[in-house]
Amino acid sequence: MPAIHLLGWATGALFFFYAWILRVAPSVMIDEMMRDLAVGGAVIGNLSAVYFFGYAGMQVPVGMLIDRFGPRRLMTMAALGCVAGCAIFALSAGISGVAVGRFVIGAAAAFSLVGAMAVAGLWFPAQRFALLSGLAMMMGMLGGVFGQAPFRLVVEALDWRGAVLALAMGGVGLAVAAWATVRDRPHEARASAPMLAGLGRVARNRQTWLIAIAGLGTTGPLLGFASLWGVPYFVTTLGIDRTAAASITSTVFLGWALGAPLIGWASDRIGRRRSPFIAGLVVCIAAMSAILYVPGLSVPALMALCFICGFGGASQIVGFAAARENNPPALSATAIGLVNGLVTGAGALFQPLLGWLLDLNWKGEMAAGARLYDAGAYKIALSVIIVGCVIGFLCTLAMRETYCRPLEQT
């Protein structure tokens, strides 16, 4: 395998690392943004979720475009799109402009994971797909870790607007790397059917939707809790500062970072997709329930539970492999994009929903211009995440086992 293809896959994985920093950055800027923009929790939740409207909304088009045109030019332009989105986000004075910037960032970042998986599917053996996808997911989770406590230090040094402008510079380097290392597929391997016809074929497949909803269940603790509301929850319930709280929630990302490649490797090894997914959702339900409902837990215990929850959620990675195997090979990126659209739609669903529930249970307390929510309000709101995990678990029970082979060969 030529080294250039490994470098191309690594660029896609690094793009996903960058996308995750952009994704979770608002979680460590909540107070500053609420004061600067004069808004409450519901607005911040919706503002953060605008990323996911762009990201999730673009997943299906991204998959179809990559199946048709290949990843090189698309990933290059997407990295530059992140640069533009960061500039709009940081330089806008009002909430509308900030929201537009956040949407552009999400739409451009949509090419990151699907791009990395497309390169893995194009240039590497099929039996390495789940492992390489897991390693790309690991890079994303490490980006989530960097976007928590370490990025909080950048915010404190530069203020939130300066920190976002600093992030824009990373997109420039990614654009150069994508153009230099990513290679498109051979022409004969590209999808030849009309794009909408291919999408229709993928969307009519019941298995695609079961996998997608199951993946959404694993993502709730990651996007609803660790990526936004977990930090203020621990600040409130433990009486610690934001940097310390971000250190706790970052262990969710560490669990995903370790779990994604290990579970991907194990799934390839045992020749099963369904059973690792089922086990992972059970772990998510148990760990998230303990975090919210077991009283008096120490910081180390909470960090361990967050790590376990993330590790279980990383079982989502086998869903992408299952979606690829349940659909025609020429439509693999379309299938992955459709699944990833609903999976990351968890952010667009959970982040504003949790913010709305927090506002609904707000007791009227304020501090330095920001709303204060009590522990009871957080527990009510965050319980929705467990409901999502349970729904995902039920979907995994109905999934078809592919035995790690394309459907046509099973």
C-alpha positions in Angstrom: 0.0 0.0 0.0 1.6 3.3 -1.1 2.5 5.7 1.8 0.5 8.5 0.2 -2.8 6.7 0.9 -1.8 6.3 4.5 -1.0 10.0 4.7 -4.4 10.7 3.0 -6.2 8.7 5.6 -4.2 10.4 8.3 -5.2 13.8 6.9 -8.9 12.8 7.1 -8.4 11.6 10.7 -6.6 14.9 11.6 -9.5 16.8 10.0 -11.9 14.9 12.3 -9.7 15.9 15.3 -10.0 19.5 14.2 -13.8 19.2 13.7 -14.2 17.9 17.2 -12.3 20.8 18.7 -14.7 23.1 16.8 -17.7 21.0 17.9 -17.1 21.1 21.7 -15.5 24.6 22.0 -18.7 26.3 23.2 -18.8 24.0 26.3 -15.9 25.9 27.8 -17.1 29.4 26.7 -20.7 29.2 28.0 -20.4 32.0 30.7 -18.4 34.3 28.4 -20.8 33.9 25.5 -23.9 34.3 27.7 -22.5 37.6 29.1 -21.2 38.9 25.8 -24.4 38.0 23.9 -26.8 38.6 26.8 -28.7 35.2 26.3 -29.7 32.3 28.4 -29.2 28.5 28.4 -31.8 27.7 25.7 -30.2 30.2 23.3 -26.7 28.9 24.0 -27.9 25.3 23.5 -29.5 26.3 20.2 -26.4 28.2 19.2 -24.1 25.2 19.9 -26.6 22.9 18.1 -26.5 25.0 14.9 -23.2 23.3 14.3 -25.1 20.0 14.2 -27.8 21.3 11.9 -25.0 22.2 9.4 -23.0 19.0 10.1 -25.9 16.5 10.1 -27.7 18.3 7.3 -24.7 18.0 5.0 -24.0 14.3 5.7 -26.2 12.9 3.0 -25.0 15.3 0.3 -21.4 14.7 1.5 -21.8 11.0 1.1 -23.3 11.3 -2.4 -20.7 13.8 -3.5 -17.8 11.7 -2.4 -19.3 8.6 -4.0 -19.5 10.6 -7.3 -16.5 12.9 -7.3 -14.0 11.4 -4.7 -12.7 13.1 -1.5 -9.7 15.2 -2.5 -11.2 18.5 -3.8 -14.1 18.2 -1.4 -12.0 17.8 1.7 -9.7 20.7 0.6 -12.6 23.1 0.1 -14.3 21.9 3.3 -11.2 22.8 5.4 -11.2 26.3 3.9 -14.9 26.4 4.8 -14.1 25.8 8.4 -11.7 28.8 8.2 -14.5 31.0 6.9 -16.9 29.8 9.5 -14.5 30.5 12.4 -13.9 34.0 11.1 -17.6 34.7 10.9 -18.3 33.2 14.3 -15.5 35.2 16.1 -16.0 38.5 14.4 -19.8 38.8 14.6 -21.2 41.2 17.2 -24.7 39.7 17.4 -26.3 36.3 17.9 -27.4 36.0 14.3 -23.9 36.4 12.9 -22.5 34.0 15.4 -25.1 31.4 14.5 -24.3 31.8 10.8 -20.6 31.2 11.5 -21.4 28.1 13.7 -23.6 26.7 10.9 -20.9 27.2 8.3 -18.3 25.5 10.5 -20.7 22.5 11.0 -21.5 22.2 7.3 -17.8 22.3 6.3 -16.7 19.9 9.1 -19.2 17.4 7.7 -16.6 16.2 5.2 -14.1 15.1 8.0 -15.1 11.7 9.2 -16.9 10.6 6.0 -13.8 11.7 4.1 -11.5 9.6 6.4 -13.8 6.6 6.0 -14.0 7.1 2.3 -10.2 7.0 2.0 -10.1 3.9 4.2 -12.7 2.2 2.0 -11.0 3.2 -1.3 -7.4 2.3 -0.6 -7.3 -0.3 2.2 -8.5 -3.9 2.5 -12.1 -4.4 3.6 -11.0 -6.3 6.8 -9.2 -3.2 8.0 -12.2 -0.8 7.6 -13.6 -1.0 11.1 -10.1 -0.6 12.6 -9.2 2.4 10.5 -12.6 3.9 11.1 -12.0 3.4 14.8 -8.6 5.0 14.7 -10.2 8.0 12.9 -12.9 8.2 15.6 -10.1 8.0 18.2 -8.6 11.1 16.6 -11.9 12.9 16.8 -12.3 12.0 20.5 -8.8 13.3 21.2 -9.9 16.5 19.6 -12.8 16.5 22.0 -10.4 16.2 24.9 -8.2 19.1 23.5 -11.4 21.2 23.1 -12.2 20.9 26.8 -9.6 21.7 29.5 -6.7 22.6 27.2 -8.8 24.8 25.0 -10.3 26.5 28.1 -6.8 27.7 28.9 -6.7 29.3 25.4 -10.0 31.0 26.0 -8.7 32.4 29.3 -5.6 33.7 27.5 -7.2 35.2 24.4 -10.9 35.5 25.3 -13.5 33.4 23.4 -13.4 35.4 20.2 -9.6 35.3 19.9 -9.5 31.6 20.7 -11.9 30.9 17.8 -9.8 33.0 15.4 -6.8 30.9 16.5 -8.7 27.8 15.6 -9.3 29.2 12.1 -5.6 28.9 11.4 -5.7 25.1 11.7 -8.1 24.9 8.8 -5.5 26.5 6.5 -3.0 23.8 7.2 -5.6 21.1 6.8 -6.5 22.4 3.3 -2.9 22.2 2.2 -2.5 18.7 3.6 -5.7 17.4 2.0 -4.7 18.6 -1.5 -1.2 17.2 -1.1 -2.1 13.7 0.3 -5.7 12.7 -0.5 -6.2 10.8 -3.7 -9.5 10.1 -5.5 -10.7 6.7 -6.4 -10.1 5.2 -9.8 -12.8 6.4 -12.2 -14.2 2.9 -12.8 -14.9 2.5 -9.0 -17.1 5.6 -8.8 -20.9 5.4 -8.4 -22.4 5.5 -11.9 -26.2 5.7 -11.0 -27.9 9.1 -10.5 -27.1 10.4 -7.0 -30.7 10.6 -5.9 -31.4 7.1 -7.1 -28.5 5.8 -5.0 -29.7 7.8 -2.0 -33.2 6.3 -2.5 -31.8 2.8 -2.5 -29.9 3.4 0.8 -32.9 5.1 2.4 -35.3 2.3 1.6 -33.1 -0.1 3.4 -34.6 -0.7 6.9 -31.2 -1.7 8.3 -29.8 1.7 7.5 -32.3 3.3 9.8 -32.0 0.8 12.6 -28.2 1.4 12.6 -28.6 5.2 12.4 -31.0 5.3 15.4 -28.9 3.0 17.4 -25.9 5.2 16.7 -27.9 8.3 17.8 -28.4 6.5 21.1 -24.7 6.1 21.7 -24.1 9.7 20.8 -26.4 11.3 23.3 -23.9 11.1 26.3 -21.2 12.4 24.0 -22.9 15.3 22.3 -25.6 16.3 24.8 -23.5 15.7 28.0 -19.8 15.8 27.4 -19.8 18.3 24.6 -21.9 20.9 26.3 -24.0 20.5 29.5 -21.7 18.1 31.4 -19.2 20.9 32.4 -21.8 23.2 34.0 -23.5 20.1 35.6 -20.3 19.2 37.4 -19.6 22.8 38.3 -23.0 23.0 40.0 -23.1 19.6 41.7 -19.5 19.4 42.8 -18.7 23.1 43.4 -15.6 23.1 41.2 -14.3 25.4 38.5 -14.9 25.0 34.8 -11.4 23.8 34.0 -11.7 21.0 36.6 -15.2 20.1 35.4 -14.0 19.9 31.8 -11.3 17.5 33.0 -14.0 15.2 34.2 -16.1 15.3 31.1 -13.0 14.9 28.9 -12.7 11.4 30.1 -15.8 10.6 28.0 -13.7 11.4 25.0 -10.8 9.4 26.3 -13.1 6.4 26.6 -14.3 6.9 23.0 -10.7 7.4 21.9 -9.6 4.1 23.4 -12.8 2.2 22.7 -13.3 3.0 19.0 -10.1 1.3 17.6 -10.3 -1.5 20.2 -14.0 -2.3 19.4 -13.4 -1.9 15.7 -10.5 -4.3 15.8 -12.4 -6.8 18.0 -15.5 -6.6 15.7 -13.3 -7.4 12.7 -11.6 -10.1 14.6 -14.7 -12.0 15.8 -16.6 -11.3 12.6 -19.6 -9.7 14.3 -21.2 -6.2 14.3 -24.4 -6.6 16.2 -23.2 -8.0 19.6 -20.5 -5.3 20.2 -23.1 -2.6 19.5 -25.6 -4.1 21.9 -23.0 -4.4 24.7 -21.9 -0.9 24.2 -25.3 0.6 24.6 -25.9 -1.5 27.8 -22.7 0.0 29.2 -23.8 3.5 28.2 -27.1 3.1 30.0 -25.6 1.8 33.2 -22.8 4.4 33.4 -24.9 7.4 32.6 -27.5 6.3 35.1 -24.8 6.0 37.8 -23.4 9.5 37.0 -26.8 11.1 37.4 -28.5 9.1 40.1 -25.9 7.6 42.5 -25.3 10.2 45.2 -22.0 11.1 46.8 -19.6 9.9 44.0 -16.1 11.2 44.2 -14.3 12.9 41.4 -12.2 9.8 40.5 -15.4 7.7 40.5 -17.1 10.2 38.2 -14.1 10.2 35.9 -14.1 6.4 35.7 -17.9 6.4 35.0 -17.5 9.0 32.2 -14.6 7.0 30.7 -16.7 3.8 30.8 -19.7 5.6 29.2 -17.4 6.8 26.4 -15.9 3.4 25.9 -19.4 1.9 25.5 -20.5 4.7 23.2 -17.5 4.0 20.9 -19.3 0.8 19.9 -21.1 3.1 17.4 -18.1 2.6 15.2 -19.3 -0.9 14.2 -22.5 0.7 13.0 -20.7 2.5 10.2 -19.1 -0.8 9.1 -22.6 -2.5 9.3 -24.1 0.3 7.2 -21.4 -0.1 4.6 -21.9 -3.9 4.5 -25.7 -3.6 4.3 -25.6 -1.4 1.2 -24.0 -1.7 -2.3 -20.2 -1.0 -2.3 -20.5 1.9 -4.8 -22.9 3.6 -2.3 -20.8 3.1 0.8 -20.1 6.8 1.4 -23.8 7.6 0.9 -24.8 5.0 3.5 -22.2 6.2 5.9 -23.3 9.8 5.4 -26.9 9.0 6.0 -26.1 7.1 9.2 -23.7 9.8 10.4 -26.3 12.5 9.6 -28.7 11.0 12.1 -26.0 10.1 14.6 -24.6 13.6 14.8 -28.2 14.9 14.7 -28.1 13.9 18.3 -26.3 17.1 19.0 -29.0 19.1 17.2 -31.6 17.2 19.2 -30.1 16.9 22.6 -28.2 20.2 23.1 -31.2 22.6 22.6 -33.7 20.1 24.2 -31.5 20.0 27.4 -31.2 23.8 27.3 -35.0 24.2 27.0 -35.6 21.8 29.9 -33.0 23.7 32.0 -34.8 27.0 31.3 -38.1 25.3 32.1 -36.8 24.3 35.6 -34.8 27.5 36.2 -35.5 29.1 39.6 -34.6 32.6 38.5 -31.0 32.7 40.0 -28.4 34.8 38.1 -24.6 35.3 38.5 -22.6 37.9 36.6 -25.3 38.0 34.0 -25.6 34.2 33.4 -28.4 32.0 34.5 -27.8 29.5 37.3 -29.5 26.1 37.2 -29.7 23.8 40.3 -28.8 20.1 40.4 -32.4 19.1 40.2 -32.9 20.9 36.9 -29.8 19.3 35.5 -30.9 15.8 36.5 -34.3 16.2 35.0 -32.8 17.5 31.7 -30.0 15.0 31.4 -32.4 12.0 32.0 -33.4 12.4 28.4 -30.0 11.1 27.3 -30.7 7.8 29.0 -34.0 7.5 27.2 -32.1 7.9 23.9 -29.7 5.2 24.9 -32.6 2.8 25.6 -34.2 3.5 22.2 -30.9 2.8 20.6 -30.5 -0.4 22.4 -33.9 -1.6 21.2 -32.8 -0.8 17.6 -29.6 -2.9 17.9 -31.8 -5.9 18.9 -33.5 -5.7 15.5 -30.3 -5.2 13.5 -29.2 -7.9 11.0 -25.8 -9.4 11.6 -23.6 -9.1 8.5 -20.7 -11.2 9.8 -18.3 -8.4 8.5 -19.1 -9.2 4.9 -20.9 -7.1 2.3 -24.6 -8.1 2.0 -24.2 -9.5 -1.5 -21.7 -12.1 -0.1 -23.7 -13.1 3.0 
